[in-house]
Amino acid sequence: MNDPYLNDLRDDFEGYSNQLKKLKAKLLKSDSPELQAKIIKQIDSIANKMENNQRQSVKVTKSRIKERKSKSKR
């Protein structure tokens, strides 16, 4: 399904994934407990954004499918 809004959500999700990879690398290299705690908070924040992104994607996809079905019944 080619939908501009869904494409934006997919792009955002990929951006979050890239951020997580970078933070994971920083976390593994870090020796400071304070810095590790800060990085973990950032990871949690991004993970929450990813979850919200996925929920929104599911809602929009279901909505688009309903729209298609209602159009095809006419």
Secondary structure, 3 states (H helix, E strand, C coil): CCCHHHHHHHHHHHHHHHHHHHHHHHHHHCCCHHHHHHHHHHHHHHHHHHHHHHHHHHHHHHHHHHHHHHHHHC
